[in-house]
Amino acid sequence: MQLDRIILNSARIIGLAAGFLWTFVLLSGALSSGGVYNQQLTFLFLLIVANFASVIVALWEEKIGGILLILFSAILCVFALMIAGHNKIIAASISGLPFLLSGVLFVVYSGYKKPRFRNNKED
């Protein structure tokens, strides 16, 4: 398997796994909380949705989705650092790093990506 395919598949797997995991965690937390409204949870939910949507965008447009993913995952890391209790670094690592790694891999892949159509005619 070529290096560019390994990078692309790794970015897809990491991004989709993190997105599905966080969606499951947030939905199960929302169902078990009994409808308690919390502004921090709402903002966290919006960040996770933005990250997951960026992964979906990156499946078609790697560079744009990767840049959005890097941006939203950095915001998620900062947010986790602000609201976490004792283990701030672990909270930021668990919440934002998988999305950040996926975004970086998408951007790196976009540099390897070959044009789909080449015009070999020289004018």
Order of alpha helices (4+ residues) and beta strands (2+ residues): alpha-alpha-alpha-alpha
